[in-house]
Amino acid sequence: MAKKSKGNILVICAHSDDQVIGAGGALAKYAKEGYDIHTLIMSFGESVKPHFKREVISKIRVKESQRANKILGGKGLTFLGLKELKFEEDFARRNISENFKSLILKMNPVKIFTHSNDDAHPDHRATLRIVLKAYKRLRLTCELYTFEVWHLFNIKKRNKPKLVVDTTETFSKKIAALKAFKSQIKLSSFYNYFVLNNFFYFLIYIKDFMNGLKYKSRFAEVFYKIR
Ligand SMILES: [Zn+2]
């Protein structure tokens, strides 16, 4: 029997795997609890390599993201296809602000998850700025949380309001979803090194494990409430 939806949760991230790294366990848990998870991805993926055609990469990324999304139990997946490192310029140039805002309004989310301002990646911070602008213009009142991708340990924000999600039961889904992004093995020597050595998964394991230790569960993801 189909359960009635508890509401929409919107995730807005820069690249196709960010939401899995930053919030995969929590998203899988919310999906299990009956929320509809919608993901909005600003680009078509990460770092297009010069010897691969852009459309080819995009197609692979979209497929991988759909696979990962299915593993996590997510619903919709939308790609804006913005140019990497030029999100804000591209966003303005293509005049997609209205579409972006009406998409958010249509979804009427109970929670929004997006990137943190402390993240080292410029696309991640640009995504946050775009989200904050829309949040303000639309006079939204839903909870807005941030997650970190390339800032695995954070001591600065100890006193900010937090959302701690026990991801013990969904941690394995998060790792399975991450493994859906297999093309990274072929496309990037950086990832090649880390993925083959399982170092990347190890870092994520350590981060979620340390959070779990701190908040008395096996695994946990921690989010900061900024609105
Ligand atoms: Zn990213």
Residues whose N, C-alpha, C, O or C-beta is under 5 A from the ligand:
A	BS01	ZN	A14 H15 D18
